Amino acid sequence: MWASQYLADLTFAYSAKEGRAMKKQAVLVSSEETGQLGVRHLKRFWAQALAKRQGILTEPAAHDWRFNNLLLNGLGLPLQETMRHLMQAAPTFEEFEQWVVAKNNGQIAPLRIERLNSVFAGKPYNEQLAEQLRQIEASPNVLSEQDLSCWQENGYVILRGAITKEQAQATEAAVWEALEMQPDKPASWYEKPIGQGIMMDFYHHPTLRANRQSARIHKAFAQLWGTADLWATTDRTSLNPPETATYCHQGTPLHWDMSLRPPFYFGTQGLIYLCDTPAEQGAFQCVPGFHRRLESWLAGLPTGTSPRSIDLTGLAQPIAAEAGDMVIWHHFLPHGSSANRSSYPRIVQYLNMYPMEFKENVEWL
């Protein structure tokens, strides 16, 4: 049982006086310890983050990387936003729990907490959770044989109608509102920064949550992973405006969001187009088929060559699709956004799903 392995590293607890770290006391924080929310592992995550804030390095347990990801995604929390809050505010644990609830619009469904605690305790899901997964498993496939052939050959697939066009339009409207920009006034698209390049820190709107709960999207990932027992990420949105005489594309060049050091593990990534996106409208681009030759390509590089320094742009293809369609790609593919040479922005929501057993090489290369 995993619970027998939960004895934590030596970290620090912080007093609540005046809402900041006033006193530190060495404590052992176990993933079994909970607070008012009753969520396992949350206190351990909080304590390790505050230890890091104090410059105190802790040796993570083997399961911490996986448990941290499950915890944050299970609670609908983006990693960067959560760590920024912990590093800047240094909240007490009670304050952190209150922040978590606030990010969930004041309420966390008991079934979500039940699912997390089952995983962290190494126990089977209750019947209600198990039945939900059985329904996904039994539902009709959403990716056809032709879709799956495209996946095998090219390493990506387009899930048509992942969400309805009405839902895509509502989500696009929420993006415009969050940015305080107007879709019919191009000058407003350039008046202030969008975020980090074209990426927005915009996570918690009801339309974004609804998209993450799409049964059609869940089924597509279930087909690719071979299981319905998947966890949805809480990821960003982005707006990629057209280039102008004074504005150049701010997106990242072709890249991988994974370590290029062996061993390599299967993984997926995805985005939902929130508006119709032809190829010239800053569409997602990737190098089709690269998932089948990544390892041999890396092995054939001259000694000392940094694979990330090699320009593969000439091999990339833009993937056009309509509002509500979703592009899912194998994370072995070099990918990125392309320069927008149209008259309207490309607007997307990033979303991925993965199983509890997902592996990734955390030694970065």
BELRAJO-V686814 format. One record per helix or strand of 2 or more residues. SS is the DSSP state (@ for helix, = for strand). FROM is the first residue (numbers start at 1). TO is the last residue. If there is no record, write none. Layout:
SS:FROM:TO / SS:FROM:TO
This chain:
@:2:5 / =:10:14 / @:17:19 / =:24:28 / @:42:53 / @:64:74 / @:79:89 / @:93:103 / @:110:121 / @:127:138 / @:145:154 / =:156:159 / @:165:179 / @:186:190 / =:199:200 / @:206:212 / @:215:225 / =:230:232 / =:237:240 / =:268:273 / =:284:286 / @:290:292 / @:294:299 / @:307:309 / @:313:315 / =:317:318 / =:326:330 / =:335:337 / =:346:350 / =:353:355
